[in-house]
Amino acid sequence: MIVWLNGELMDERAARIDPRDRGFLLGDALFETLLARNGNIAFLEEHLVRLAAGANILGIPLPISTGHLAIACEMVLEANGLIDAPRAALRVTLTRGPGPRGLVPPENPAPTLLVSAAESASPPASQSAIIATPRRNALSPTSRLKAAPYLDNLLAREEARARGADEALMLDTSGYLACASVANVFLWEGERLVTPAEECGILPGITRAAVLELAGRLGIDAAEEMIMPQRLPRADGVFLTNSLIGIVPLSRIETHEFEPHRMTARLKAAYELLLEADEDEEGRS
């Protein structure tokens, strides 16, 4: 694999991260995961704006402009022969860089910026899920950032795997539904669409925002709410969203099974058209 590290393309085996890097030692880092289809990167601007906003909150200087970072993403796709790939996953990782021992950040940080890419499988037709033990801390400011410490999510996903499920739904520390380990969650209640509010410690996902916008265009009544998990088995359908899977329905949560909701298919079709329109726009630019 060819990666882009601090301004240079290189073989991943030659890439070197400083052993004092705070991303490695402390998880002092942000990242973005992006989908590329035939060389077109979905919601590229939105992802890079979110990265820059998170970096500003954490006080990590972005070493290059978002425009140059977009070019770096395209370079990595081309260097790895993924320009014509039906689906590829890009990851952009920004750390504060090396620092002295301890928690206090360096006065003049030298951030590490890494871009990598790999082929991505097609999303599954559906998934199963459990309610996981680890909770989201809605009071932590990092819950709303795409921050590197993912241990709670990792433990939740491992719990799901151990229990024979694909995904783990996570509650916040007050007991409200928050998200899945790597996705946002939506519920159908009749023809009405609801998703956990940002106050529940969710990451406001790029795809989540697109789905809410599409729902408005389609005349679907959609709302962000505080959702207790008791509403899940009463829902008429549940689906997950993230940048790589798009929209994927849940067929089962714990022992409760769900029939496909007809409006999920309609939203998926609208989302696909949105991606295709963006790709056509990129092709004309």
C-alpha positions as CSV (number, residue, x, y, z in Angstrom):
1,M,0.0,0.0,0.0
2,I,1.1,3.5,-0.8
3,V,0.3,6.1,1.8
4,W,0.6,9.9,2.0
5,L,2.5,10.9,5.1
6,N,3.3,14.5,6.0
7,G,3.4,15.6,2.4
8,E,5.0,12.6,0.8
9,L,3.8,9.5,-1.0
10,M,5.6,6.4,0.2
11,D,5.3,2.6,0.6
12,E,3.6,1.9,3.9
13,R,6.7,-0.2,5.0
14,A,8.8,2.9,4.7
15,A,6.4,5.1,6.6
16,R,7.6,6.1,10.1
17,I,5.6,7.6,12.9
18,D,7.6,9.2,15.7
19,P,7.5,6.9,18.8
20,R,6.7,10.1,20.8
21,D,3.6,10.8,18.7
22,R,0.7,11.7,20.9
23,G,-1.8,10.0,18.6
24,F,0.0,6.6,19.3
25,L,0.6,7.3,23.0
26,L,-2.5,9.1,24.1
27,G,-5.1,8.9,21.3
28,D,-4.6,12.6,20.8
29,A,-5.9,12.5,17.2
30,L,-8.8,12.9,14.8
31,F,-9.7,10.9,11.8
32,E,-12.2,10.7,8.9
33,T,-13.3,7.7,6.8
34,L,-14.4,8.4,3.3
35,L,-16.0,6.4,0.5
36,A,-14.6,6.7,-3.0
37,R,-16.5,5.2,-6.0
38,N,-14.6,5.1,-9.3
39,G,-12.3,7.8,-8.0
40,N,-15.1,10.1,-6.8
41,I,-14.9,10.8,-3.1
42,A,-18.4,11.1,-1.5
43,F,-18.9,14.2,0.6
44,L,-15.2,15.1,0.5
45,E,-15.7,18.7,1.5
46,E,-18.0,17.9,4.4
47,H,-15.5,15.4,5.8
48,L,-12.6,17.8,5.5
49,V,-14.6,20.6,7.0
50,R,-15.5,18.4,10.0
51,L,-11.8,17.4,10.4
52,A,-10.7,21.1,10.4
53,A,-13.5,22.0,12.8
54,G,-12.5,19.2,15.2
55,A,-8.8,20.2,14.9
56,N,-9.7,23.8,15.8
57,I,-11.6,22.6,18.9
58,L,-8.7,20.5,20.1
59,G,-6.1,23.1,19.2
60,I,-4.3,20.9,16.6
61,P,-3.1,23.0,13.7
62,L,-4.0,21.5,10.3
63,P,-0.6,21.5,8.5
64,I,-2.1,22.0,5.1
65,S,-5.3,23.5,3.7
66,T,-8.3,21.3,3.2
67,G,-7.9,21.9,-0.6
68,H,-4.4,20.4,-0.5
69,L,-5.6,17.6,1.7
70,A,-8.3,16.8,-0.9
71,I,-5.5,16.6,-3.5
72,A,-3.6,14.2,-1.2
73,C,-6.6,11.9,-1.0
74,E,-6.9,11.8,-4.8
75,M,-3.1,11.1,-5.1
76,V,-3.4,8.1,-2.7
77,L,-6.3,6.6,-4.7
78,E,-4.2,7.0,-7.9
79,A,-1.0,5.6,-6.3
80,N,-2.8,2.5,-5.2
81,G,-4.6,1.8,-8.4
82,L,-8.0,2.6,-6.9
83,I,-9.1,5.4,-9.3
84,D,-11.3,2.9,-11.2
85,A,-12.3,0.8,-8.1
86,P,-16.0,0.4,-7.6
87,R,-15.5,1.1,-3.9
88,A,-12.5,2.2,-1.9
89,A,-12.2,3.4,1.7
90,L,-10.0,6.4,2.4
91,R,-8.8,7.2,5.9
92,V,-7.4,10.6,6.9
93,T,-5.7,10.7,10.3
94,L,-4.5,13.8,12.1
95,T,-2.5,13.6,15.3
96,R,-1.0,16.4,17.4
97,G,2.4,14.9,16.6
98,P,5.3,14.1,19.0
99,G,5.5,15.7,22.4
100,P,7.2,15.4,25.8
101,R,6.2,12.7,28.3
102,G,2.9,13.5,30.1
103,L,-0.5,15.0,29.2
104,V,0.5,18.6,28.6
105,P,0.6,19.3,24.8
106,P,3.7,20.7,23.3
107,E,3.8,24.5,22.9
108,N,4.6,24.3,19.2
109,P,3.0,21.1,17.9
110,A,4.3,19.4,14.7
111,P,1.2,17.4,13.6
112,T,1.3,14.1,11.9
113,L,-1.1,13.8,8.9
114,L,-1.6,10.4,7.2
115,V,-3.8,9.4,4.3
116,S,-4.3,5.7,3.4
117,A,-6.7,3.8,1.1
118,A,-7.9,0.3,0.5
119,E,-10.6,-1.5,-1.4
120,S,-13.9,-1.6,0.3
121,A,-16.5,-4.4,0.2
122,S,-20.1,-3.7,-0.7
123,P,-22.4,-3.1,2.3
124,P,-24.5,-6.0,3.6
125,A,-28.2,-6.2,2.7
126,S,-29.0,-6.1,6.5
127,Q,-27.4,-6.5,9.9
128,S,-28.2,-7.8,13.3
129,A,-27.5,-6.0,16.5
130,I,-27.4,-6.2,20.3
131,I,-27.7,-3.6,23.0
132,A,-24.1,-3.3,24.3
133,T,-22.7,-2.8,27.8
134,P,-20.3,0.1,27.1
135,R,-22.0,3.5,27.2
136,R,-21.5,6.8,25.4
137,N,-20.5,9.7,27.6
138,A,-22.8,12.5,26.4
139,L,-21.1,15.0,28.7
140,S,-17.7,14.5,27.0
141,P,-17.0,17.1,24.3
142,T,-15.1,14.4,22.4
143,S,-18.3,12.4,21.9
144,R,-19.2,14.8,19.1
145,L,-15.8,14.6,17.5
146,K,-14.4,12.0,15.1
147,A,-11.7,11.4,17.7
148,A,-9.2,8.5,17.7
149,P,-9.9,6.9,21.1
150,Y,-12.4,4.2,20.1
151,L,-12.0,1.7,22.9
152,D,-15.6,1.8,24.1
153,N,-16.8,1.3,20.5
154,L,-14.3,-1.5,20.1
155,L,-15.5,-3.3,23.3
156,A,-19.1,-2.9,22.2
157,R,-18.4,-4.4,18.8
158,E,-16.5,-7.3,20.4
159,E,-19.4,-7.9,22.6
160,A,-21.7,-8.1,19.6
161,R,-19.3,-10.5,17.8
162,A,-19.2,-12.7,20.9
163,R,-23.0,-12.8,21.0
164,G,-23.3,-13.6,17.3
165,A,-24.4,-10.2,16.1
166,D,-23.0,-7.8,13.5
167,E,-23.3,-4.6,15.3
168,A,-23.7,-3.1,18.8
169,L,-26.2,-0.4,19.7
170,M,-24.8,1.9,22.4
171,L,-26.8,3.8,25.0
172,D,-25.6,7.0,26.7
173,T,-24.9,7.3,30.4
174,S,-28.5,8.4,31.0
175,G,-29.8,5.3,29.3
176,Y,-30.9,6.9,26.0
177,L,-30.2,5.3,22.7
178,A,-27.1,6.9,21.2
179,C,-25.6,5.1,18.2
180,A,-24.0,1.9,16.9
181,S,-20.3,1.2,17.3
182,V,-19.5,2.7,14.0
183,A,-22.8,4.1,12.7
184,N,-25.8,6.4,13.5
185,V,-29.2,4.8,14.0
186,F,-32.7,5.6,12.8
187,L,-36.1,4.3,13.7
188,W,-39.3,4.1,11.8
189,E,-42.4,4.7,13.9
190,G,-45.1,4.3,11.3
191,E,-44.2,6.7,8.5
192,R,-42.3,8.9,10.9
193,L,-38.4,8.8,11.1
194,V,-36.6,9.5,14.4
195,T,-32.9,9.5,15.3
196,P,-31.1,10.1,18.6
197,A,-30.5,13.8,19.3
198,E,-26.9,15.2,19.5
199,E,-27.4,15.6,23.3
200,C,-27.2,11.8,23.6
201,G,-23.4,11.8,22.9
202,I,-23.6,10.9,19.2
203,L,-21.2,11.8,16.5
204,P,-23.3,13.8,14.1
205,G,-22.4,11.8,11.0
206,I,-22.1,13.1,7.5
207,T,-24.5,10.4,6.1
208,R,-26.9,11.0,9.0
209,A,-27.1,14.7,8.0
210,A,-27.6,13.7,4.3
211,V,-30.5,11.3,5.3
212,L,-32.2,13.9,7.4
213,E,-32.0,16.4,4.5
214,L,-33.3,13.7,2.0
215,A,-36.2,12.9,4.4
216,G,-37.2,16.6,4.3
217,R,-37.1,16.6,0.5
218,L,-39.2,13.4,0.3
219,G,-41.8,14.9,2.7
220,I,-40.9,12.4,5.5
221,D,-41.6,13.6,9.0
222,A,-38.2,13.3,10.6
223,A,-37.1,14.3,14.1
224,E,-34.1,14.2,16.5
225,E,-35.2,12.9,19.9
226,M,-34.2,11.4,23.2
227,I,-35.0,7.8,22.6
228,M,-35.3,5.2,25.3
229,P,-34.3,1.7,24.2
230,Q,-37.9,0.4,25.1
231,R,-39.0,2.0,21.8
232,L,-36.8,-0.2,19.7
233,P,-38.9,-3.4,19.7
234,R,-42.0,-1.3,19.1
235,A,-40.4,0.4,16.0
236,D,-41.6,-0.6,12.5
237,G,-38.0,-0.6,11.2
238,V,-34.5,0.4,12.1
239,F,-31.5,1.2,10.0
240,L,-27.9,2.3,10.4
241,T,-25.9,4.9,8.5
242,N,-22.3,5.7,7.9
243,S,-20.0,6.8,5.1
244,L,-19.0,3.3,4.0
245,I,-22.3,1.4,4.3
246,G,-24.7,4.2,3.4
247,I,-28.0,3.0,4.7
248,V,-28.3,-0.6,6.0
249,P,-31.4,-1.9,7.7
250,L,-31.3,-4.0,10.9
251,S,-33.1,-7.3,10.6
252,R,-32.8,-8.1,14.4
253,I,-32.0,-6.4,17.7
254,E,-31.4,-8.9,20.5
255,T,-34.2,-11.4,19.9
256,H,-36.6,-9.0,18.2
257,E,-36.8,-9.4,14.4
258,F,-37.8,-6.6,12.0
259,E,-39.5,-6.8,8.6
260,P,-38.1,-4.5,5.9
261,H,-39.7,-1.1,6.0
262,R,-40.8,0.1,2.6
263,M,-39.5,3.7,3.3
264,T,-36.0,2.5,4.0
265,A,-35.8,1.3,0.4
266,R,-37.1,4.6,-0.8
267,L,-34.5,6.5,1.2
268,K,-31.7,4.2,0.0
269,A,-32.7,4.9,-3.6
270,A,-32.7,8.6,-2.9
271,Y,-29.3,8.4,-1.2
272,E,-27.9,6.5,-4.2
273,L,-29.2,9.2,-6.6
274,L,-27.5,11.8,-4.3
275,L,-24.2,10.1,-4.6
276,E,-24.6,9.6,-8.4
277,A,-25.5,13.3,-8.8
278,D,-22.3,14.3,-6.8
279,E,-20.2,12.0,-9.1
280,D,-21.7,13.5,-12.2
281,E,-20.9,17.0,-10.8
282,E,-17.3,15.9,-10.1
283,G,-17.0,14.5,-13.6
284,R,-18.1,17.9,-15.1
285,S,-15.8,20.0,-12.9
